[in-house]
Amino acid sequence: MAIQVVYDAADTSCCRAAQLVSYREETLQVASGPMAELHQWPSQSAEKILKAFAGFERAFPKGKMLAKLPSGLILPNCQDDPMRLIYEMEYLAFVQLPSRELVAQIDRVALLLTPEAHVAVDLQGPSESSWWKRPRIFQQAAHALSTQHFFVLDNFLPEKVCQTLSNGAKASRSEMVRGATGAAGRALAKGPEELEKVLNEPSRGDVVKFSDDGQMPGCEDLTQALDVLVDGLQSCDEVSDRLRFVDWANSAMFAIYPGDASRYIKHVDNTLATDGRRLTCVLYLNKDWKESDGGCLRIFQPTMQSFQVKKDVEPKWNRLVAFWSTQDVPHEVLSSYKDRLAVSVWFICGRESLRNTDAFQRLFAPSKLRCIAGRDRRSCLKRAGETDEERRL
């Protein structure tokens, strides 16, 4: 299905953007058909397309180019940034879904055994709520991180804790703010109008709240469980080097994607491997999630240049996914068609943070970063230092 584009044929900027889109369409040369279909306004075809645009019962705004993606999401103001539309075209043209064989191969490694499966093979195991707290599971998770760069654990927390986290997030929704991309920081330097424009872009559609104040219900149980998991991974040879100086974690980030085709386009959490983030952990809290609800976490093969999909992870209730925060795991949130709740925690490398001004300052801010598993902050800082000068800080 092609992107439907309507533009004001009397506007110079719109016509210039349409020329760029047409040229890119010609160079893509995709056998399956056009990636974008252009409709000049006014015309019958444009009016027909506009009727399907939610919120455009009113007259078409002059001087504008609008695009409707196959997901239903609308990109406004494409005349100002046609490259954003061209990115969407290239994504449709180049993205490659994994074969069944590849999916099966990855699942065998990255999808760890469920509690029910463990009961069948290990009747001596712990309760369901802590089924994964054993050396064998830590080794399997470490192997998945080493070879596939991610793993998935279902039934991660006790049901009561999940319900507490979910209720707290929903009760705090009015306090949530629009999630910001990396572009927001650059836009802030240009002024509030530019920042507002970036925050309203459809590249990222969630609303978020950080638990910096420690008041979000259930966070203590979540962080304790995550600390046990990371501590266990640090004991595994396959990943111990990459996690060696990971003694820190940020406060949990609660994020809700409203069910209006909201998404987060492909990105890497720690793009340049400079801000300290080493391991990303995301807990999903969505009951009765169906395939038609969308909202999968799409994981790509390494580097941002890759269009090869590795795995689509459904955001099911009490499912934890963990992955490297670096270029090993480009990922995106696909369009969600009902509210999608997730809680994210990033585990931080102290040594990497010492080499970045902002990350360095966070090491000394207990409200922003905590030491995991009850570790001593001073000892963690000293251990992170590579030189005598750094260890004296």
Secondary structure, 3 states (H helix, E strand, C coil): CCEEEEEECCCHHHHHHHHHHHHHHHHHCCCCCCCEEEEEECCHHHHHHHHCCCCCCCCCCCCCEEEECCCCCEECCCCCCHHHHHHHHHHHHHCECCCHHHHHHHHHHHECCCHHHHHHHCCCCCCHHHCCCCHHHHHHHHHHHHHCCEEEEECCCCHHHHHHHHHHHHHCHHHCEECCCHHHHHHHCCCHHHHHHHHCCCCECCEEEECCCCCCCCHHHHHHHHHHHHHHHHCCHHHHCCCCCEEEEECCEEEEECCCCEEEEEECCCCCCCCCEEEEEEEECCCCCCHHHECCEEEECCCCCCCEEEEEECCCCCEEEEEECCCCCCEEEEEECCCEEEEEEEEEEHHHHCCCHHHHHHCCCCCCEEEHHHCCHHHHHHHHCCCHHHHCC
